[in-house]
Amino acid sequence: RLAVVEMLHRAVPTLSVKQRDILLRAVETAYVMAGIEDFNPYTWRNRPPSFGMVADILHDWANEDEMKAHRQSISGCLTAVSAIFGHPVFNRLNNLSLGDILSSNWRLDLSHLDESVQVVVAETVLRMIFRSLRARGPVVHACSDAERFRLFVLIDEAKILAMGGGDPDKRTRILNVLATEGRKFGIGLILASQTSAHFGQDVRRNVASRLVLQATDAADARQNAADIQVAPADLLNLPGRGAGYLRVGQYGAERIQVVL
């Protein structure tokens, strides 16, 4: 529940502390209405509540006399939820199932969506994937990468998830969860961004390989050069497309040319 509210806050940074508190209470009420109890595992298989249920709860509270003092905050929550979940992407008849995602290759193009909607869609999908593979248990006694990895997740423009409202180092952020726990459940994580400064400490500590291509900005060159232990001038002077440096583990960076 906290993860859901934190995700919505990153999508709508203008939510006040009071509005977030009311939204959390509405989400908690929706789980109670769905019959899901914290300390009763038998209820965890119940169908989870929808954001339609959360919106209905907020509507009911807005019309209750005992909630009159909070009416303005409730209206703000309703506006935020409606602005996101009223988007057509959440109201499609044809849906991509989690089973499809885990059984074959898919590319989810979110580039035409508003950034707030991108955050919600991407984080929801990633949390579904993580929970599903965690439920299968850790990968043990793997003899090859084919056995070690159940799924590779490649995220372009990952800074949208990493740097949204809130603390990028918070352990509950989905990229930090995937970086610290995903590998043991068979998730291979590939993140693309302009600089490693876009990511929290957990992500940077758990990255096994770094591929850095030509830099056009001196500040980015200094940051990326420090990560792979080369001189900033080495990145600025690369010959062009596909030229870069690869550093794996603690070994020194190697000059490479990606053939496109």
Phi, psi and chi 1 to 4 in degrees:
 res  aa     phi    psi   chi1   chi2   chi3   chi4
   1 ARG       -  -43.1  -61.9 -171.3  -64.5  -92.6
   2 LEU   -62.5  -39.7  -74.6  169.8      -      -
   3 ALA   -62.5  -39.3      -      -      -      -
   4 VAL   -63.5  -46.5  168.5      -      -      -
   5 VAL   -67.8  -38.5  173.7      -      -      -
   6 GLU   -63.1  -39.5  -73.2  175.8    1.1      -
   7 MET   -61.9  -44.5  174.6 -177.2   68.0      -
   8 LEU   -65.6  -34.5  -70.3  174.6      -      -
   9 HIS   -66.8  -38.2 -178.4 -140.4      -      -
  10 ARG   -66.6  -35.6  -71.3 -165.8  -66.7  -82.8
  11 ALA   -72.2  -33.7      -      -      -      -
  12 VAL  -128.3   80.2 -172.3      -      -      -
  13 PRO   -61.4  -16.6  -19.1   30.8      -      -
  14 THR   -77.0   -6.4   54.6      -      -      -
  15 LEU   -61.1  129.2  -78.9  174.2      -      -
  16 SER   -78.5  168.9   68.3      -      -      -
  17 VAL   -59.8  -41.6  173.3      -      -      -
  18 LYS   -65.9  -40.7 -168.6  171.7 -176.5  178.3
  19 GLN   -65.4  -39.7  -72.6  171.0  -22.1      -
  20 ARG   -64.2  -38.3  -64.7 -159.0  -58.0  -86.1
  21 ASP   -64.3  -43.3 -179.5   60.8      -      -
  22 ILE   -66.0  -40.1  -72.5  173.9      -      -
  23 LEU   -63.6  -41.2 -174.3   56.0      -      -
  24 LEU   -62.0  -43.0  176.8   59.2      -      -
  25 ARG   -62.7  -38.1  -71.3  167.6   57.1 -169.5
  26 ALA   -67.2  -39.7      -      -      -      -
  27 VAL   -65.2  -43.4  170.8      -      -      -
  28 GLU   -61.4  -41.5  -70.1  173.1  -20.2      -
  29 THR   -63.5  -38.1  -58.5      -      -      -
  30 ALA   -63.6  -38.6      -      -      -      -
  31 TYR   -66.5  -38.7  -88.6   91.2      -      -
  32 VAL   -62.9  -43.4  170.8      -      -      -
  33 MET   -63.8  -29.3  -67.3  173.7   62.3      -
  34 ALA   -82.0   -2.1      -      -      -      -
  35 GLY    79.0   18.6      -      -      -      -
  36 ILE   -97.5  122.2  -61.0  173.9      -      -
  37 GLU  -116.1  139.7  -56.8  171.3    7.3      -
  38 ASP   -55.0  -43.9  -77.7   -5.8      -      -
  39 PHE  -106.4   19.3  -57.4  104.7      -      -
  40 ASN  -126.3   90.6 -174.5   -6.3      -      -
  41 PRO   -56.5  -25.1  -23.3   33.8      -      -
  42 TYR   -65.6  -21.2  -66.0  104.8      -      -
  43 THR   -89.6   -8.3   68.1      -      -      -
  44 TRP   -71.7  -13.9  -62.6   -8.9      -      -
  45 ARG   -88.4   -4.5  -66.0 -177.1  179.9  -86.5
  46 ASN   -62.3  152.8  -68.6   -2.7      -      -
  47 ARG   -62.7  126.3 -177.1  168.4 -177.5  164.6
  48 PRO   -68.8  156.2   24.2  -32.7      -      -
  49 PRO   -68.4  158.7   25.4  -33.7      -      -
  50 SER  -104.5  168.4   66.5      -      -      -
  51 PHE   -72.4  -18.9  -82.4   96.3      -      -
  52 GLY   -62.7  -40.3      -      -      -      -
  53 MET   -64.0  -41.5  -69.6  176.8   62.8      -
  54 VAL   -62.5  -43.1  174.9      -      -      -
  55 ALA   -63.7  -39.6      -      -      -      -
  56 ASP   -63.9  -39.9  -71.3  -18.1      -      -
  57 ILE   -63.1  -43.8  -69.7  166.8      -      -
  58 LEU   -64.0  -39.6  -68.8  170.7      -      -
  59 HIS   -60.0  -44.5  -85.9  -66.0      -      -
  60 ASP   -63.2  -43.5  -68.9  -19.4      -      -
  61 TRP   -63.1  -36.6  -72.2   -5.4      -      -
  62 ALA   -63.7  -23.2      -      -      -      -
  63 ASN  -101.9    1.1  -64.8  -42.3      -      -
  64 GLU   -90.5  135.4  -68.0  178.1    1.5      -
  65 ASP   -62.6  -36.7  -70.4  -21.7      -      -
  66 GLU   -70.0  -13.7   55.1  -94.1   35.1      -
  67 MET  -103.6   13.0  -60.8  -66.8  -77.7      -
  68 LYS   -58.0  -38.7 -175.0  175.5 -179.2  179.7
  69 ALA   -66.3  -21.0      -      -      -      -
  70 HIS  -105.7    9.5  -54.2  -69.0      -      -
  71 ARG   -58.8  -39.1 -162.1  159.7  -73.5  165.5
  72 GLN   -65.1  -43.4 -174.4  173.8   -3.5      -
  73 SER   -66.8  -38.3  -65.5      -      -      -
  74 ILE   -63.3  -42.2  -66.4  169.8      -      -
  75 SER   -63.0  -38.0  -63.6      -      -      -
  76 GLY   -63.7  -40.9      -      -      -      -
  77 CYS   -61.8  -45.2  -71.8      -      -      -
  78 LEU   -59.9  -42.9  -91.0  171.3      -      -
  79 THR   -61.9  -43.6  -59.5      -      -      -
  80 ALA   -64.6  -47.7      -      -      -      -
  81 VAL   -63.5  -43.6  171.0      -      -      -
  82 SER   -66.3  -36.4  -60.4      -      -      -
  83 ALA   -63.3  -34.9      -      -      -      -
  84 ILE   -86.0  -55.6  -66.5  177.0      -      -
  85 PHE   -83.4   -1.4  -67.6   99.9      -      -
  86 GLY   -84.4   -5.4      -      -      -      -
  87 HIS   -64.4  141.6 -166.7  -76.7      -      -
  88 PRO   -56.5  -26.4  -25.1   33.3      -      -
  89 VAL   -63.7  -23.2   75.6      -      -      -
  90 PHE   -93.9    6.7  -62.9  110.4      -      -
  91 ASN  -130.9   41.1  -63.7  -80.4      -      -
  92 ARG   -92.0  147.1  -58.7  -67.7 -170.9 -171.2
  93 LEU   -81.7  -34.0  -64.6  178.3      -      -
  94 ASN   -97.6  121.7  -62.8  -39.3      -      -
  95 ASN  -120.1  144.8  -60.6  -54.3      -      -
  96 LEU   -85.5  120.7  178.0   63.0      -      -
  97 SER   -82.7  159.0   72.4      -      -      -
  98 LEU   -63.6  -35.5 -176.6   58.7      -      -
  99 GLY   -59.7  -40.6      -      -      -      -
 100 ASP   -62.7  -44.3  -69.4  -26.0      -      -
 101 ILE   -61.5  -39.9  -67.4  174.1      -      -
 102 LEU   -81.1  -14.2  -64.2  177.1      -      -
 103 SER  -104.9  -11.0   62.7      -      -      -
 104 SER  -154.9 -177.9   55.3      -      -      -
 105 ASN   -90.0  133.2  -62.7  -34.5      -      -
 106 TRP  -137.7  146.9  -70.4   90.5      -      -
 107 ARG  -121.4  117.4  176.3  176.5  178.6  -97.4
 108 LEU   -99.4  110.4  -54.5 -176.6      -      -
 109 ASP   -94.8  107.5 -177.0    0.4      -      -
 110 LEU  -104.8    9.5  -51.7 -176.9      -      -
 111 SER   -65.6  -20.8   60.3      -      -      -
 112 HIS   -92.1    1.3  -61.9  -68.0      -      -
 113 LEU   -95.0  156.0  -57.2  177.7      -      -
 114 ASP   -60.4  150.1  -65.8  -22.3      -      -
 115 GLU   -60.1  -37.0 -171.5  167.5  -53.1      -
 116 SER   -62.8  -38.5   59.9      -      -      -
 117 VAL   -72.8  -37.0  178.2      -      -      -
 118 GLN   -55.9  -45.1  -71.3 -178.7   24.3      -
 119 VAL   -59.3  -47.0  169.4      -      -      -
 120 VAL   -66.8  -45.8  174.0      -      -      -
 121 VAL   -63.7  -50.9  172.5      -      -      -
 122 ALA   -62.6  -46.5      -      -      -      -
 123 GLU   -67.5  -37.2 -175.7  158.9  -25.6      -
 124 THR   -63.0  -46.4  -60.9      -      -      -
 125 VAL   -62.7  -44.2  170.5      -      -      -
 126 LEU   -65.1  -39.1  -68.2  172.3      -      -
 127 ARG   -67.6  -37.5  -71.0 -167.4 -177.1  -83.0
 128 MET   -62.1  -44.5  -71.1  170.5   60.2      -
 129 ILE   -62.1  -47.9  -71.0  171.5      -      -
 130 PHE   -61.2  -46.1  175.4   72.0      -      -
 131 ARG   -65.1  -37.4  -72.2  168.0 -178.1  159.8
 132 SER   -65.7  -45.4  177.1      -      -      -
 133 LEU   -73.9  -31.2  -65.2 -176.1      -      -
 134 ARG   -64.6  -35.8 -177.4  178.3   59.5 -177.1
 135 ALA   -64.5  -23.2      -      -      -      -
 136 ARG   -78.1  -13.4  -63.3 -174.6 -172.9 -178.2
 137 GLY    91.7  166.4      -      -      -      -
 138 PRO   -64.8  153.2  -16.8   29.2      -      -
 139 VAL   -84.2  121.0  175.5      -      -      -
 140 VAL  -126.1  152.2  -66.1      -      -      -
 141 HIS    55.5   40.3  -53.3  -53.5      -      -
 142 ALA   -75.4  130.7      -      -      -      -
 143 CYS   -95.7  -12.8  -62.5      -      -      -
 144 SER  -153.8  168.7   66.4      -      -      -
 145 ASP   -64.6  -29.9  -75.2  -12.8      -      -
 146 ALA   -62.0  -32.3      -      -      -      -
 147 GLU   -87.7  -27.5  -63.6  176.8   -2.2      -
 148 ARG   -75.7  -33.8 -174.5  172.1  -66.4  109.7
 149 PHE  -112.2  125.1  -66.6  104.5      -      -
 150 ARG   -89.3  -27.9  -67.4  165.2  171.1  161.8
 151 LEU  -160.7  138.9 -177.5   75.2      -      -
 152 PHE  -104.0  133.1  -81.8   95.1      -      -
 153 VAL  -115.0  118.7  178.0      -      -      -
 154 LEU  -109.8  122.1  170.3   59.8      -      -
 155 ILE  -119.2  113.7  -54.6  173.4      -      -
 156 ASP   -88.1  153.8 -166.4   15.9      -      -
 157 GLU    49.4   47.5  -64.2  -63.2  -19.5      -
 158 ALA   -65.3  -14.9      -      -      -      -
 159 LYS   -62.5  -23.8   67.0  178.8  179.9 -178.3
 160 ILE   -62.5  -38.7  -65.7  174.8      -      -
 161 LEU   -80.2  -36.3  -79.7  176.0      -      -
 162 ALA   -75.9  -35.5      -      -      -      -
 163 MET  -111.6    9.6  -61.1 -174.2   68.1      -
 164 GLY   -59.2  174.0      -      -      -      -
 165 GLY   -49.1  139.9      -      -      -      -
 166 GLY   110.7 -176.7      -      -      -      -
 167 ASP   -87.6  116.7 -178.4    2.9      -      -
 168 PRO   -65.7  -16.6   23.2  -32.9      -      -
 169 ASP   -91.5   -1.1  -72.4  -38.2      -      -
 170 LYS   -64.9  132.3 -163.4  165.9 -172.6  177.8
 171 ARG   -63.7  -25.0  -60.1  -60.6  -63.1  -88.7
 172 THR   -81.1   -9.7   55.1      -      -      -
 173 ARG   -61.2  137.1  -62.9  -66.8  -70.3  -92.7
 174 ILE   -61.4  -37.0 -174.3   57.7      -      -
 175 LEU   -65.9  -36.0  -68.8 -172.4      -      -
 176 ASN   -68.6  -37.8  -65.2  -25.4      -      -
 177 VAL   -62.6  -47.3  171.3      -      -      -
 178 LEU   -65.4  -38.9  -67.2  174.8      -      -
 179 ALA   -69.1  -35.3      -      -      -      -
 180 THR   -92.0  -29.9   56.2      -      -      -
 181 GLU  -120.4  -18.7  -60.2 -177.0   49.6      -
 182 GLY   -63.3  -35.8      -      -      -      -
 183 ARG   -61.9  -40.3 -170.9 -179.9  -52.5  162.0
 184 LYS   -69.9  -16.5   65.3 -176.7  175.2 -175.6
 185 PHE  -102.9   12.0  -61.0  116.7      -      -
 186 GLY    91.3   18.5      -      -      -      -
 187 ILE   -98.9  121.3  -61.7  175.0      -      -
 188 GLY   -95.2  125.7      -      -      -      -
 189 LEU  -113.3  126.1 -173.0   61.8      -      -
 190 ILE  -124.0  118.3  -55.4  169.1      -      -
 191 LEU  -116.7  134.5  -55.8  174.6      -      -
 192 ALA  -119.7  128.5      -      -      -      -
 193 SER  -159.2  177.1 -164.4      -      -      -
 194 GLN   -76.7  -29.9  -75.4   73.4   34.3      -
 195 THR  -155.5  151.8  170.3      -      -      -
 196 SER   -69.4  -14.9   63.9      -      -      -
 197 ALA   -64.4  -14.9      -      -      -      -
 198 HIS   -73.1  -12.0  -69.1  160.0      -      -
 199 PHE  -112.4  156.9  -57.5  107.8      -      -
 200 GLY   -75.8  172.7      -      -      -      -
 201 GLN   -62.8  -38.9  -68.8  -70.8  -20.0      -
 202 ASP   -61.0  -41.8  -82.5  -17.0      -      -
 203 VAL   -65.1  -48.1  172.5      -      -      -
 204 ARG   -64.3  -35.9  -64.6 -157.5  -66.9  -89.7
 205 ARG   -69.5  -28.7  -83.9 -165.6  -66.0  -98.2
 206 ASN  -100.9    1.2  -75.0  -82.2      -      -
 207 VAL   -72.4  125.9  167.1      -      -      -
 208 ALA   -89.4  -32.9      -      -      -      -
 209 SER  -134.5  144.1  -57.0      -      -      -
 210 ARG  -128.6  127.0  -67.5  170.3  170.6   82.2
 211 LEU  -115.5  119.0  171.4   61.3      -      -
 212 VAL  -119.5  123.5  179.6      -      -      -
 213 LEU   -98.0 -175.5  -58.6  179.2      -      -
 214 GLN   -56.8  135.1 -176.5 -175.5   41.2      -
 215 ALA  -100.6  140.8      -      -      -      -
 216 THR  -108.6  -11.8   56.3      -      -      -
 217 ASP  -113.1  131.1  179.5   83.6      -      -
 218 ALA   -63.9  -37.9      -      -      -      -
 219 ALA   -65.9  -43.7      -      -      -      -
 220 ASP   -62.8  -39.2  -72.9  -12.1      -      -
 221 ALA   -61.4  -42.0      -      -      -      -
 222 ARG   -64.3  -43.6  -74.6 -167.5  -64.5  -88.3
 223 GLN   -65.4  -49.1  172.5   67.8   44.9      -
 224 ASN   -69.2  -34.9  -66.6  -24.9      -      -
 225 ALA   -64.8  -37.5      -      -      -      -
 226 ALA   -64.3  -34.9      -      -      -      -
 227 ASP   -66.5  -36.4  -77.2  -22.2      -      -
 228 ILE  -107.6    4.1   59.2  171.7      -      -
 229 GLN    61.2   50.9  -61.8  178.0   -2.2      -
 230 VAL  -126.9  173.4  -60.4      -      -      -
 231 ALA   -80.4  142.5      -      -      -      -
 232 PRO   -52.1  -35.4  -26.6   35.0      -      -
 233 ALA   -63.3  -29.6      -      -      -      -
 234 ASP   -62.3  -37.0  -68.0  -23.9      -      -
 235 LEU   -77.4  -38.8  -61.6 -178.0      -      -
 236 LEU   -69.1  -26.2  -68.8  168.5      -      -
 237 ASN  -100.5   11.0  -64.6  -32.2      -      -
 238 LEU   -62.0  147.7  -74.5  167.7      -      -
 239 PRO   -70.9  -17.9   23.5  -33.8      -      -
 240 GLY   150.4 -151.2      -      -      -      -
 241 ARG   -56.2  128.3 -171.5  177.0 -176.1 -175.8
 242 GLY    85.1   -8.2      -      -      -      -
 243 ALA   -85.1  137.5      -      -      -      -
 244 GLY  -171.8 -168.7      -      -      -      -
 245 TYR  -127.9  139.8  -74.2   89.2      -      -
 246 LEU  -118.5  128.5  174.1   66.9      -      -
 247 ARG  -122.9  125.2 -176.8 -175.1  176.0 -160.3
 248 VAL  -115.4  122.3  179.0      -      -      -
 249 GLY    60.0 -134.7      -      -      -      -
 250 GLN   -94.7    2.9  -61.0  -58.0  -47.1      -
 251 TYR   -74.0  158.6  -63.4  100.6      -      -
 252 GLY   -68.3  158.1      -      -      -      -
 253 ALA   -71.0  142.5      -      -      -      -
 254 GLU  -113.9  137.8  -66.9 -175.1   37.3      -
 255 ARG   -72.0  127.8  171.8   73.4  168.8   80.9
 256 ILE  -133.2  165.3   65.1  166.3      -      -
 257 GLN  -130.3  114.0  177.2   66.5   45.5      -
 258 VAL   -79.7  123.5  179.5      -      -      -
 259 VAL   -90.7  115.4  179.9      -      -      -
 260 LEU   -99.1      -  -57.0  175.6      -      -
